[in-house]
């Protein structure tokens, strides 16, 4: 048996690796092939291309990548047309994967889309694209499955894999000693993103916010887990420009430990925000896209939610201050972080609600997703 997969970026690679391991336990002798990152490759996937090739962001910015991405999609389609897999799983990256799934499905190949597109937040019409592309959708958020049920689309809520995999027993004091940071110091984890564009836009904002916070709190320290080696120098340059480099402990990766060690996280709205919530960590989220992308979002009313940070969509009351686009300024971000640092009771209340959220999402997602894929294969 052969299973084709396409994953984009680090988050998709992690999802794919967990799915591969769970499927391998269920289906002895199964082989995996497609677009994979290092975790999927280590789990046993034959890589035809690297997952990082799909790491594009924004509305307008990816236009320059379209010819390359179309070539990649044509190449994959040709290979799978010549030798069809038993099932194909597109992991996230909906702009790339839904088109590929649609074409493979026309060839009679069963298709699964793992991670619902954000049809509840923007471009709701994409749910019809999902209907045409996927035999089954694997949802990682509880409110997504009812959306598909109402449209008669086969969807399974599997829970969130990060809720299963993130450790629940971090000791902040031990983690701080490992980072050579005073266990008694107040500590902010800074996560400006994993893409060059995010560093370019949020790096100066977070560095400026850190400078403002440091000016009023001489003992405050920062830990900066750097997502990729190529991002180290650009981010450190932003810190140097604000004169706060000596307040930072920079690490290669290690975002989980950094957030668990900190009192508060200052981060880019995205995957890191949900991980911070699953670690029960109070946070301030910021995000910026290009002015042109922002204008298009506003002009066409593409955003359908009041909040963009995932934890705010999963709790009854929004708990994460958001500094988005024009509000993503050093002053506003610093003010929100300072407010959290100065209010231990508020931080404790946030921790308790995030702990409950974790139990709602920790459902053994890898195995549930593998069961849903294996059942689809078994129905052939």
VOBA-1610 file (N, C-alpha, C; in pm, whole numbers, padded with zeros to 5 digits, always signed):
BEGIN
Unk+00084-00120+00000Unk+00000+00000+00000Unk+00087+00124+00000Unk+00045+00225-00078Unk+00118+00351-00087Unk+00026+00467-00052Unk+00081+00562+00022Unk+00008+00682+00060Unk+00089+00802+00017Unk+00027+00890-00062Unk+00091+01014-00101Unk+00058+01124-00003Unk+00155+01211+00023Unk+00134+01322+00115Unk+00202+01447+00063Unk+00143+01561+00092Unk+00207+01690+00067Unk+00187+01776+00190Unk+00298+01818+00251Unk+00293+01905+00369Unk+00372+02032+00340Unk+00324+02142+00391Unk+00396+02267+00377Unk+00438+02321+00512Unk+00560+02368+00522Unk+00613+02434+00641Unk+00632+02337+00758Unk+00688+02391+00866Unk+00724+02308+00981Unk+00601+02249+01049Unk+00494+02326+01060Unk+00376+02275+01130Unk+00314+02158+01053Unk+00307+02167+00922Unk+00256+02057+00842Unk+00347+01936+00846Unk+00476+01961+00852Unk+00572+01851+00862Unk+00552+01774+00992Unk+00529+01844+01102Unk+00506+01777+01231Unk+00377+01697+01228Unk+00271+01754+01170Unk+00145+01681+01158Unk+00165+01555+01073Unk+00235+01570+00963Unk+00257+01456+00874Unk+00337+01346+00939Unk+00438+01384+01018Unk+00522+01283+01084Unk+00439+01201+01181Unk+00355+01268+01260Unk+00270+01195+01354Unk+00173+01102+01283Unk+00116+01149+01173Unk+00023+01067+01095Unk+00095+00946+01036Unk+00214+00967+00983Unk+00290+00856+00923Unk+00319+00748+01027Unk+00364+00790+01145Unk+00396+00691+01248Unk+00272+00612+01290Unk+00159+00683+01303Unk+00036+00615+01346Unk-00016+00522+01236Unk-00006+00563+01111Unk-00049+00478+01000Unk+00040+00355+00987Unk+00170+00374+01008Unk+00263+00261+00997Unk+00232+00154+01101Unk+00183+00197+01219Unk+00145+00099+01321Unk+00019+00022+01279Unk-00069+00088+01206Unk-00196+00025+01166Unk-00183-00058+01039Unk-00095-00014+00949Unk-00089-00074+00816Unk+00053-00121+00788Unk+00090-00237+00836Unk+00227-00288+00814Unk+00262-00292+00666Unk+00381-00246+00635Unk+00428-00249+00497Unk+00387-00128+00414Unk+00310-00036+00471Unk+00268+00082+00396Unk+00388+00169+00363Unk+00385+00232+00245Unk+00492+00322+00202Unk+00436+00463+00183Unk+00521+00561+00210Unk+00480+00701+00204Unk+00571+00777+00108Unk+00513+00873+00035Unk+00589+00948-00064Unk+00526+01084-00085Unk+00606+01182-00126Unk+00550+01312-00158Unk+00637+01427-00114Unk+00575+01538-00075Unk+00645+01658-00031Unk+00654+01653+00121Unk+00775+01649+00172Unk+00796+01622+00315Unk+00906+01710+00372Unk+00894+01735+00501Unk+00999+01803+00575Unk+01083+01702+00651Unk+01179+01749+00730Unk+01271+01657+00798Unk+01203+01560+00894Unk+01097+01603+00961Unk+01030+01511+01054Unk+00958+01399+00979Unk+00893+01433+00868Unk+00826+01331+00789Unk+00926+01235+00726Unk+01037+01288+00682Unk+01141+01203+00624Unk+01194+01106+00729Unk+01218+01157+00850Unk+01266+01070+00958Unk+01163+00964+00994Unk+01033+00997+00976Unk+00927+00901+01008Unk+00910+00796+00899Unk+00972+00818+00781Unk+00968+00715+00678Unk+00910+00758+00545Unk+00895+00888+00520Unk+00840+00934+00393Unk+00951+00953+00290Unk+00929+00903+00170Unk+01021+00923+00058Unk+00999+01065+00004Unk+01097+01155+00018Unk+01073+01295-00019Unk+01096+01320-00168Unk+00994+01366-00235Unk+01008+01408-00373Unk+01039+01557-00384Unk+01008+01632-00280Unk+01038+01774-00270Unk+01034+01812-00123Unk+01092+01927-00089Unk+01099+01970+00050Unk+00975+02051+00088Unk+00923+02029+00209Unk+00804+02099+00256Unk+00824+02250+00256Unk+00946+02296+00278Unk+00972+02439+00286Unk+00942+02510+00154Unk+00934+02434+00044Unk+00902+02495-00085Unk+00763+02558-00085Unk+00676+02513+00006Unk+00540+02565+00013Unk+00526+02677+00115Unk+00636+02719+00177Unk+00631+02819+00284Unk+00623+02959+00226Unk+00503+02999+00185Unk+00479+03134+00136Unk+00369+03196+00220Unk+00363+03329+00225Unk+00267+03396+00313Unk+00211+03521+00246Unk+00098+03567+00298Unk+00037+03690+00251Unk-00062+03667+00139Unk-00116+03775+00084Unk-00209+03768-00028Unk-00139+03796-00160Unk-00056+03897-00162Unk+00010+03940-00285Unk+00151+03884-00296Unk+00219+03874-00179Unk+00359+03833-00178Unk+00385+03700-00247Unk+00293+03599-00236Unk+00323+03470-00300Unk+00314+03471-00452Unk+00270+03582-00514Unk+00251+03581-00659Unk+00378+03543-00733Unk+00493+03588-00681Unk+00618+03556-00750Unk+00651+03407-00744Unk+00588+03337-00650Unk+00616+03193-00636Unk+00521+03107-00717Unk+00419+03167-00777Unk+00318+03087-00845Unk+00375+02999-00956Unk+00462+03050-01045Unk+00514+02961-01150Unk+00587+02839-01093Unk+00667+02861-00990Unk+00740+02749-00929Unk+00643+02649-00866Unk+00543+02699-00795Unk+00448+02610-00730Unk+00363+02533-00831Unk+00328+02597-00941Unk+00252+02527-01045Unk+00335+02416-01108Unk+00463+02443-01129Unk+00551+02338-01182Unk+00558+02220-01088Unk+00569+02250-00958Unk+00576+02141-00860Unk+00445+02062-00861Unk+00333+02130-00865Unk+00205+02059-00863Unk+00188+01973-00989Unk+00228+02025-01104Unk+00220+01946-01227Unk+00308+01822-01219Unk+00427+01839-01161Unk+00519+01726-01147Unk+00460+01618-01058Unk+00402+01657-00945Unk+00341+01559-00855Unk+00223+01490-00922Unk+00141+01568-00990Unk+00025+01510-01057Unk+00066+01408-01162Unk+00170+01440-01237Unk+00217+01347-01340Unk+00267+01217-01279Unk+00341+01227-01171Unk+00395+01106-01107Unk+00284+01020-01050Unk+00184+01083-00988Unk+00077+01004-00928Unk-00026+00959-01031Unk-00033+01028-01144Unk-00118+00978-01252Unk-00057+00850-01309Unk+00075+00849-01324Unk+00143+00732-01379Unk+00141+00614-01282Unk+00146+00644-01151Unk+00148+00537-01051Unk+00064+00583-00931Unk-00068+00562-00937Unk-00157+00618-00835Unk-00134+00559-00697Unk-00134+00644-00593Unk-00131+00593-00456Unk-00269+00542-00415Unk-00276+00467-00308Unk-00405+00418-00258Unk-00489+00531-00199Unk-00422+00630-00143Unk-00491+00748-00091Unk-00391+00862-00088Unk-00441+00983-00101Unk-00356+01102-00092Unk-00403+01187+00025Unk-00307+01238+00103Unk-00337+01325+00216Unk-00266+01459+00195Unk-00345+01563+00176Unk-00290+01698+00170Unk-00294+01759+00309Unk-00179+01800+00359Unk-00169+01849+00497Unk-00156+02001+00495Unk-00264+02069+00538Unk-00269+02214+00542Unk-00238+02271+00403Unk-00170+02387+00392Unk-00136+02449+00263Unk-00251+02438+00164Unk-00370+02490+00198Unk-00487+02467+00114Unk-00477+02525-00027Unk-00409+02638-00043Unk-00401+02697-00176Unk-00327+02605-00273Unk-00234+02529-00222Unk-00163+02432-00305Unk-00237+02298-00309Unk-00273+02249-00193Unk-00323+02111-00183Unk-00463+02091-00238Unk-00553+02187-00220Unk-00689+02164-00266Unk-00694+02146-00418Unk-00615+02225-00489Unk-00610+02208-00634Unk-00554+02074-00675Unk-00451+02030-00604Unk-00393+01899-00633Unk-00491+01787-00599Unk-00556+01799-00484Unk-00654+01698-00443Unk-00768+01686-00544Unk-00815+01799-00592Unk-00924+01799-00688Unk-00887+01720-00813Unk-00765+01740-00862Unk-00721+01672-00984Unk-00698+01523-00957Unk-00642+01490-00843Unk-00620+01349-00810Unk-00753+01276-00792Unk-00848+01346-00732Unk-00979+01284-00711Unk-01047+01251-00844Unk-01029+01338-00942Unk-01085+01312-01075Unk-01025+01186-01137Unk-00904+01152-01095Unk-00839+01031-01145Unk-00883+00906-01069Unk-00973+00924-00972Unk-01021+00811-00896Unk-00942+00781-00770Unk-00852+00872-00733Unk-00770+00854-00613Unk-00845+00914-00493Unk-00859+00838-00385Unk-00921+00889-00264Unk-00834+01000-00205Unk-00896+01107-00155Unk-00821+01222-00105Unk-00869+01263+00033Unk-00774+01304+00115Unk-00801+01353+00250Unk-00735+01490+00264Unk-00807+01585+00321Unk-00744+01713+00353Unk-00733+01724+00504Unk-00609+01733+00553Unk-00582+01734+00696Unk-00554+01877+00740Unk-00640+01930+00822Unk-00646+02067+00874Unk-00739+02148+00784Unk-00853+02180+00837Unk-00950+02258+00761Unk-00894+02395+00728Unk-00916+02442+00605Unk-00887+02583+00579Unk-00969+02671+00673Unk-00926+02792+00692Unk-00994+02880+00788Unk-01120+02941+00726Unk-01212+02853+00683Unk-01335+02900+00619Unk-01422+02978+00717Unk-01400+02959+00846Unk-01477+03029+00948Unk-01424+03169+00972Unk-01306+03200+00918Unk-01244+03330+00942Unk-01243+03419+00818Unk-01211+03358+00704Unk-01209+03438+00582Unk-01221+03345+00461Unk-01267+03404+00349Unk-01294+03328+00227Unk-01381+03205+00256Unk-01500+03225+00312Unk-01586+03111+00346Unk-01626+03028+00224Unk-01622+03090+00105Unk-01657+03015-00016Unk-01564+02899-00044Unk-01449+02895+00024Unk-01356+02784+00001Unk-01413+02650+00045Unk-01519+02652+00126Unk-01576+02525+00169Unk-01628+02447+00048Unk-01670+02517-00058Unk-01712+02448-00179Unk-01592+02389-00252Unk-01477+02455-00243Unk-01354+02398-00300Unk-01316+02271-00226Unk-01334+02271-00095Unk-01305+02151-00016Unk-01398+02038-00058Unk-01527+02069-00079Unk-01622+01966-00120Unk-01576+01896-00249Unk-01525+01974-00343Unk-01483+01918-00471Unk-01349+01844-00461Unk-01269+01880-00362Unk-01133+01828-00356Unk-01117+01706-00268Unk-01189+01700-00156Unk-01157+01600-00053Unk-01272+01504-00028Unk-01237+01376-00021Unk-01335+01276+00023Unk-01359+01287+00174Unk-01260+01333+00247Unk-01273+01345+00392Unk-01186+01460+00441Unk-01236+01536+00537Unk-01161+01645+00599Unk-01131+01608+00743Unk-01007+01625+00784Unk-00969+01601+00923Unk-00955+01737+00992Unk-01042+01763+01088Unk-01047+01892+01157Unk-00973+01884+01289Unk-00897+01988+01322Unk-00821+01988+01447Unk-00882+02082+01551Unk-00990+02153+01513Unk-01057+02244+01605Unk-01203+02203+01619Unk-01260+02210+01738Unk-01393+02151+01762Unk-01507+02218+01686Unk-01496+02348+01657Unk-01608+02416+01592Unk-01609+02397+01440Unk-01507+02329+01385Unk-01499+02315+01240Unk-01591+02205+01185Unk-01597+02090+01251Unk-01677+01979+01200Unk-01823+02018+01176Unk-01890+02090+01268Unk-02030+02128+01241Unk-02046+02209+01113Unk-01946+02290+01076Unk-01955+02366+00952Unk-01965+02273+00832Unk-01886+02166+00834Unk-01888+02070+00724Unk-02011+01981+00729Unk-02053+01946+00849Unk-02174+01865+00864Unk-02293+01934+00799Unk-02304+02065+00820Unk-02417+02140+00765Unk-02415+02142+00612Unk-02295+02125+00554Unk-02282+02123+00409Unk-02281+01981+00352Unk-02296+01880+00438Unk-02295+01743+00391Unk-02159+01694+00347Unk-02053+01750+00403Unk-01916+01712+00369Unk-01861+01623+00480Unk-01802+01512+00442Unk-01747+01415+00538Unk-01631+01479+00615Unk-01647+01498+00744Unk-01544+01560+00826Unk-01533+01486+00959Unk-01410+01478+01010Unk-01382+01411+01136Unk-01301+01506+01224Unk-01348+01530+01347Unk-01270+01607+01443Unk-01173+01513+01514Unk-01043+01538+01497Unk-00942+01447+01552Unk-00872+01505+01675Unk-00898+01633+01707Unk-00822+01696+01814Unk-00696+01759+01758Unk-00621+01824+01845Unk-00501+01894+01799Unk-00375+01819+01844Unk-00290+01778+01750Unk-00170+01700+01787Unk-00080+01769+01887Unk-00071+01901+01882Unk+00018+01970+01976Unk-00036+01962+02119Unk-00165+01950+02134Unk-00220+01931+02269Unk-00178+01797+02326Unk-00154+01700+02240Unk-00106+01569+02284Unk+00043+01568+02314Unk+00120+01642+02232Unk+00265+01626+02236Unk+00338+01724+02328Unk+00279+01839+02355Unk+00346+01935+02443Unk+00350+01883+02586Unk+00463+01894+02649Unk+00480+01844+02785Unk+00395+01925+02882Unk+00346+01857+02985Unk+00266+01924+03088Unk+00343+01943+03219Unk+00467+01899+03222Unk+00539+01901+03351Unk+00668+01983+03347Unk+00669+02091+03269Unk+00786+02178+03267Unk+00805+02244+03403Unk+00929+02254+03447Unk+00964+02328+03568Unk+01034+02456+03525Unk+00968+02572+03535Unk+01030+02696+03488Unk+01166+02724+03550Unk+01184+02692+03678Unk+01312+02720+03744Unk+01424+02638+03679Unk+01398+02510+03652Unk+01500+02426+03587Unk+01530+02478+03446Unk+01425+02513+03372Unk+01445+02562+03236Unk+01526+02692+03236Unk+01502+02778+03334Unk+01577+02903+03340Unk+01724+02878+03373Unk+01748+02783+03462Unk+01888+02752+03492Unk+01959+02699+03368Unk+01889+02617+03289Unk+01948+02566+03166Unk+01977+02678+03068Unk+01896+02783+03072Unk+01917+02899+02986Unk+02014+03000+03047Unk+02062+02972+03168Unk+02151+03062+03241Unk+02084+03196+03268Unk+01958+03186+03307Unk+01878+03303+03343Unk+01838+03288+03490Unk+01849+03394+03565Unk+01814+03393+03706Unk+01671+03341+03724Unk+01653+03231+03800Unk+01517+03178+03821Unk+01421+03279+03881Unk+01473+03381+03950Unk+01386+03480+04012Unk+01355+03600+03924Unk+01418+03607+03807Unk+01397+03722+03719Unk+01261+03714+03650Unk+01208+03829+03613Unk+01089+03828+03529Unk+01137+03806+03384Unk+01066+03716+03314Unk+01116+03670+03184Unk+01004+03675+03080Unk+01036+03729+02964Unk+00945+03735+02851Unk+01003+03653+02736Unk+00925+03559+02683Unk+00965+03484+02564Unk+00920+03563+02441Unk+01011+03579+02346Unk+00984+03658+02226Unk+00990+03566+02104Unk+00878+03555+02033Unk+00870+03466+01916Unk+00813+03546+01799Unk+00901+03605+01718Unk+00855+03695+01612Unk+00813+03624+01484Unk+00819+03492+01479Unk+00776+03419+01361Unk+00885+03332+01303Unk+00847+03251+01205Unk+00939+03154+01145Unk+00967+03183+00999Unk+00919+03298+00949Unk+00941+03335+00810Unk+01017+03466+00802Unk+01090+03483+00693Unk+01168+03606+00676Unk+01079+03729+00676Unk+00962+03719+00612Unk+00871+03833+00609Unk+00821+03871+00746Unk+00799+03773+00832Unk+00754+03802+00967Unk+00863+03873+01046Unk+00987+03827+01030Unk+01099+03893+01099Unk+01114+04037+01051Unk+01098+04057+00920Unk+01113+04192+00865Unk+01007+04287+00921Unk+00883+04237+00941Unk+00776+04325+00984Unk+00762+04332+01135Unk+00778+04217+01202Unk+00757+04215+01347Unk+00886+04230+01427Unk+00999+04199+01365Unk+01126+04211+01436Unk+01147+04350+01496Unk+01133+04457+01417Unk+01150+04592+01475Unk+01046+04625+01581Unk+00924+04573+01564Unk+00818+04599+01662Unk+00854+04535+01796Unk+00892+04408+01793Unk+00922+04337+01917Unk+01051+04391+01981Unk+01149+04425+01898Unk+01272+04482+01954Unk+01243+04616+02021Unk+01159+04697+01956Unk+01123+04826+02015Unk+01041+04809+02142Unk+00952+04712+02143Unk+00874+04686+02264Unk+00965+04640+02378Unk+01062+04554+02345Unk+01156+04508+02447Unk+01236+04625+02504Unk+01275+04719+02419Unk+01350+04836+02467Unk+01267+04918+02564Unk+01139+04937+02534Unk+01052+05012+02624Unk+01033+04940+02757Unk+01014+04809+02751Unk+00996+04732+02874Unk+01124+04733+02957Unk+01238+04718+02891Unk+01366+04714+02963Unk+01395+04848+03030Unk+01351+04957+02969Unk+01380+05089+03025Unk+01309+05112+03158Unk+01197+05043+03177Unk+01121+05063+03302Unk+01138+04947+03400Unk+01206+04842+03359Unk+01224+04725+03445Unk+01367+04672+03427Unk+01462+04725+03504Unk+01602+04688+03485Unk+01631+04539+03499Unk+01549+04466+03573Unk+01575+04323+03592Unk+01509+04233+03490Unk+01432+04291+03399Unk+01357+04209+03302Unk+01452+04145+03202Unk+01428+04017+03174Unk+01508+03943+03076Unk+01416+03891+02966Unk+01478+03857+02851Unk+01405+03805+02736Unk+01475+03680+02684Unk+01396+03585+02637Unk+01452+03467+02572Unk+01394+03462+02431Unk+01482+03438+02334Unk+01445+03443+02192Unk+01479+03309+02126Unk+01381+03219+02112Unk+01406+03095+02038Unk+01397+03123+01888Unk+01507+03105+01818Unk+01512+03140+01676Unk+01472+03019+01593Unk+01369+03036+01512Unk+01306+02923+01443Unk+01395+02861+01337Unk+01482+02940+01275Unk+01565+02889+01166Unk+01697+02965+01165Unk+01808+02897+01134Unk+01938+02966+01134Unk+01941+03091+01045Unk+01867+03089+00935Unk+01871+03204+00843Unk+01807+03329+00904Unk+01731+03311+01013Unk+01663+03423+01076Unk+01744+03486+01190Unk+01853+03420+01229Unk+01929+03466+01345Unk+01984+03607+01325Unk+02061+03628+01221Unk+02125+03757+01203Unk+02026+03871+01183Unk+01920+03852+01100Unk+01824+03963+01087Unk+01759+04001+01220Unk+01723+03903+01302Unk+01657+03935+01427Unk+01755+03998+01526Unk+01875+03944+01533Unk+01974+04004+01624Unk+02007+04147+01583Unk+02001+04175+01453Unk+02026+04311+01406Unk+01918+04406+01457Unk+01794+04361+01459Unk+01686+04445+01513Unk+01709+04474+01662Unk+01752+04373+01735Unk+01778+04393+01878Unk+01894+04491+01899Unk+01999+04476+01819Unk+02114+04565+01832Unk+02075+04709+01801Unk+01987+04726+01702Unk+01945+04862+01666Unk+01872+04931+01781Unk+01806+04853+01866Unk+01734+04908+01981Unk+01818+04906+02108Unk+01938+04851+02098Unk+02028+04849+02213Unk+01987+04755+02324Unk+01918+04645+02290Unk+01871+04552+02394Unk+01928+04411+02375Unk+02026+04397+02289Unk+02081+04264+02265Unk+02131+04196+02390Unk+02186+04274+02485Unk+02240+04215+02607Unk+02132+04166+02703Unk+02006+04204+02680Unk+01896+04157+02765Unk+01840+04023+02716Unk+01885+03979+02598Unk+01827+03861+02534Unk+01918+03740+02545Unk+01857+03624+02567Unk+01923+03495+02551Unk+01863+03431+02427Unk+01945+03420+02322Unk+01897+03363+02196Unk+01932+03216+02189Unk+01836+03134+02146Unk+01858+02991+02134Unk+01822+02947+01993Unk+01881+02837+01949Unk+01845+02777+01821Unk+01726+02685+01843Unk+01607+02730+01803Unk+01487+02653+01831Unk+01454+02658+01979Unk+01384+02554+02025Unk+01351+02548+02167Unk+01238+02639+02208Unk+01141+02661+02118Unk+01031+02752+02152Unk+00948+02700+02269Unk+00929+02569+02277Unk+00849+02513+02386Unk+00913+02544+02521Unk+01043+02519+02534Unk+01112+02547+02659Unk+01113+02695+02691Unk+01132+02778+02589Unk+01136+02922+02611Unk+01003+02973+02666Unk+00894+02930+02604Unk+00763+02975+02651Unk+00732+02921+02789Unk+00766+02794+02812Unk+00738+02735+02943Unk+00818+02803+03054Unk+00936+02852+03022Unk+01020+02917+03122Unk+00975+03059+03154Unk+00903+03121+03061Unk+00872+03264+03071Unk+00749+03291+03156Unk+00737+03416+03200Unk+00615+03463+03266Unk+00508+03498+03164Unk+00552+03557+03052Unk+00463+03604+02947Unk+00532+03581+02813Unk+00453+03555+02709Unk+00509+03544+02574Unk+00465+03663+02490Unk+00556+03712+02408Unk+00530+03816+02309Unk+00554+03749+02174Unk+00448+03731+02094Unk+00465+03643+01979Unk+00384+03685+01858Unk+00423+03628+01744Unk+00348+03645+01620Unk+00223+03559+01625Unk+00109+03618+01592Unk-00015+03541+01590Unk-00001+03430+01486Unk-00022+03307+01530Unk-00005+03191+01442Unk+00007+03066+01527Unk+00083+02970+01476Unk+00098+02843+01546Unk+00151+02862+01688Unk+00244+02955+01704Unk+00305+02975+01837Unk+00201+03018+01940Unk+00098+03090+01897Unk-00003+03136+01993Unk-00081+03020+02051Unk-00119+02925+01966Unk-00190+02808+02018Unk-00098+02725+02107Unk+00028+02711+02068Unk+00122+02636+02151Unk+00139+02703+02287Unk+00146+02835+02288Unk+00156+02905+02416Unk+00034+02878+02503Unk-00084+02878+02441Unk-00205+02849+02517Unk-00203+02707+02572Unk-00155+02612+02493Unk-00150+02473+02538Unk-00046+02455+02649Unk+00049+02548+02655Unk+00146+02550+02765Unk+00094+02635+02882Unk-00032+02681+02870Unk-00097+02763+02974Unk-00021+02892+03001Unk+00029+02953+02894Unk+00112+03072+02907Unk+00038+03198+02863Unk+00025+03298+02950Unk-00031+03427+02908Unk+00055+03488+02798Unk-00009+03561+02706Unk+00068+03611+02590Unk+00006+03737+02535Unk+00086+03807+02454Unk+00041+03918+02370Unk+00077+03880+02228Unk-00020+03891+02136Unk+00002+03851+01996Unk+00001+03974+01906Unk+00087+03971+01806Unk+00091+04079+01707Unk+00104+04017+01569Unk+00064+04094+01468Unk+00085+04048+01331Unk+00072+04165+01235Unk+00149+04157+01125Unk+00142+04257+01019Unk+00159+04187+00885Unk+00080+04227+00789Unk+00103+04188+00650Unk+00139+04316+00575Unk+00170+04304+00447Unk+00203+04423+00370Unk+00083+04516+00365Unk+00105+04646+00352Unk-00008+04740+00344Unk-00105+04706+00231Unk-00053+04657+00118Unk-00139+04622+00006Unk-00229+04504+00041Unk-00170+04401+00105Unk-00251+04286+00148Unk-00358+04329+00247Unk-00320+04416+00340Unk-00417+04464+00439Unk-00530+04540+00371Unk-00497+04621+00269Unk-00600+04697+00199Unk-00698+04605+00127Unk-00648+04497+00069Unk-00735+04403-00001Unk-00828+04334+00099Unk-00774+04294+00213Unk-00858+04231+00316Unk-00973+04322+00356Unk-00942+04449+00374Unk-01046+04543+00416Unk-01143+04574+00302Unk-01089+04595+00181Unk-01172+04635+00068Unk-01280+04531+00038Unk-01242+04406+00042Unk-01335+04300+00005Unk-01400+04232+00127Unk-01373+04285+00246Unk-01434+04230+00366Unk-01405+04083+00385Unk-01279+04043+00362Unk-01246+03901+00362Unk-01239+03842+00502Unk-01211+03926+00602Unk-01203+03875+00737Unk-01343+03863+00797Unk-01376+03745+00852Unk-01510+03719+00904Unk-01513+03704+01056Unk-01402+03726+01123Unk-01399+03713+01269Unk-01344+03842+01330Unk-01381+03865+01455Unk-01331+03983+01526Unk-01188+03964+01575Unk-01146+03838+01588Unk-01012+03808+01639Unk-00940+03716+01542Unk-00808+03724+01541Unk-00729+03643+01448Unk-00640+03542+01520Unk-00622+03558+01650Unk-00534+03469+01725Unk-00614+03349+01774Unk-00566+03229+01743Unk-00645+03108+01763Unk-00700+03092+01905Unk-00623+03112+02012Unk-00682+03093+02145Unk-00807+03178+02168Unk-00812+03296+02107Unk-00930+03382+02125Unk-01055+03326+02057Unk-01035+03236+01962Unk-01148+03174+01893Unk-01195+03048+01964Unk-01119+03005+02064Unk-01147+02879+02131Unk-01193+02895+02276Unk-01196+03017+02324Unk-01242+03042+02461Unk-01362+03136+02457Unk-01446+03127+02560Unk-01567+03206+02563Unk-01536+03356+02564Unk-01434+03394+02636Unk-01389+03533+02644Unk-01249+03542+02587Unk-01221+03636+02498Unk-01085+03649+02444Unk-00986+03683+02555Unk-00877+03607+02562Unk-00779+03622+02668Unk-00644+03675+02618Unk-00629+03684+02488Unk-00500+03725+02430Unk-00513+03864+02369Unk-00444+03965+02425Unk-00443+04097+02361Unk-00382+04086+02221Unk-00449+04146+02122Unk-00403+04141+01984Unk-00361+04279+01937Unk-00243+04287+01880Unk-00192+04410+01818Unk-00171+04380+01670Unk-00271+04407+01590Unk-00272+04366+01451Unk-00258+04487+01359Unk-00173+04474+01258Unk-00150+04572+01154Unk-00112+04707+01213Unk-00196+04811+01199Unk-00156+04944+01248Unk-00136+04946+01399Unk-00201+04854+01472Unk-00185+04849+01618Unk-00059+04773+01659Unk+00010+04714+01564Unk+00134+04642+01595Unk+00248+04743+01603Unk+00251+04816+01714Unk+00354+04917+01738Unk+00431+04880+01864Unk+00556+04922+01874Unk+00631+04893+01997Unk+00561+04941+02123Unk+00500+05057+02118Unk+00436+05113+02237Unk+00318+05029+02282Unk+00229+04992+02189Unk+00111+04916+02226Unk+00148+04774+02272Unk+00241+04711+02203Unk+00283+04577+02243Unk+00345+04582+02382Unk+00432+04680+02405Unk+00497+04693+02537Unk+00394+04717+02647Unk+00296+04801+02620Unk+00193+04829+02720Unk+00116+04702+02757Unk+00081+04621+02658Unk+00004+04498+02685Unk+00089+04397+02762Unk+00216+04384+02726Unk+00304+04292+02800Unk+00321+04340+02943Unk+00344+04470+02962Unk+00362+04525+03096Unk+00237+04502+03182Unk+00119+04515+03121Unk-00005+04493+03196Unk-00016+04350+03246Unk+00024+04255+03164Unk+00023+04115+03207Unk+00127+04089+03315Unk+00247+04141+03296Unk+00353+04120+03394Unk+00314+04179+03530Unk+00238+04284+03527Unk+00203+04352+03652Unk+00077+04300+03719Unk+00016+04194+03664Unk-00111+04146+03717Unk-00107+03994+03735Unk-00047+03945+03844Unk-00037+03800+03865Unk-00173+03730+03869Unk-00276+03794+03924Unk-00407+03731+03931Unk-00464+03709+03792Unk-00445+03804+03704Unk-00492+03788+03566Unk-00417+03675+03497Unk-00287+03668+03518Unk-00209+03560+03456Unk-00256+03425+03505Unk-00287+03413+03633Unk-00332+03286+03688Unk-00468+03247+03632Unk-00557+03343+03614Unk-00687+03315+03556Unk-00672+03265+03412Unk-00583+03328+03337Unk-00558+03284+03199Unk-00500+03143+03197Unk-00408+03114+03287Unk-00348+02980+03293Unk-00455+02874+03317Unk-00548+02901+03407Unk-00651+02802+03438Unk-00741+02775+03317Unk-00779+02880+03245Unk-00866+02857+03128Unk-00791+02785+03017Unk-00664+02818+02999Unk-00586+02749+02896Unk-00565+02602+02932Unk-00554+02571+03060Unk-00541+02431+03102Unk-00666+02352+03062Unk-00783+02415+03078Unk-00908+02351+03037Unk-00912+02333+02885Unk-00867+02434+02813Unk-00863+02425+02667Unk-00777+02307+02621Unk-00668+02287+02689Unk-00580+02175+02652Unk-00654+02042+02662Unk-00730+02022+02768Unk-00803+01896+02782Unk-00908+01880+02673Unk-00960+01991+02623Unk-01061+01986+02517Unk-01001+01946+02382Unk-00872+01970+02365Unk-00808+01944+02236Unk-00719+01820+02235Unk-00682+01770+02353Unk-00590+01655+02361Unk-00669+01525+02349Unk-00687+01477+02225Unk-00770+01359+02199Unk-00694+01248+02128Unk-00559+01251+02135Unk-00478+01152+02064Unk-00498+01167+01913Unk-00468+01285+01864Unk-00500+01324+01726Unk-00431+01237+01622Unk-00305+01200+01645Unk-00234+01119+01544Unk-00308+00990+01517Unk-00350+00922+01622Unk-00420+00794+01604Unk-00559+00814+01547Unk-00628+00919+01589Unk-00761+00945+01534Unk-00754+00980+01386Unk-00652+01058+01349Unk-00635+01090+01207Unk-00599+00967+01126Unk-00510+00883+01182Unk-00473+00760+01111Unk-00593+00667+01095Unk-00677+00659+01197Unk-00797+00576+01187Unk-00889+00624+01076Unk-00904+00758+01065Unk-00991+00814+00962Unk-00935+00789+00822Unk-00802+00797+00806Unk-00740+00771+00675Unk-00749+00623+00643Unk-00715+00537+00739Unk-00719+00393+00715Unk-00860+00346+00682Unk-00961+00403+00747Unk-01099+00366+00718Unk-01138+00403+00576Unk-01087+00515+00530Unk-01116+00556+00391Unk-01051+00461+00292Unk-00928+00419+00320Unk-00860+00322+00235Unk-00936+00190+00235Unk-00984+00150+00352Unk-01055+00024+00365Unk-01188+00022+00294Unk-01241+00142+00262Unk-01371+00146+00195Unk-01360+00136+00044Unk-01236+00124-00008Unk-01219+00112-00153Unk-01284-00015-00204
//
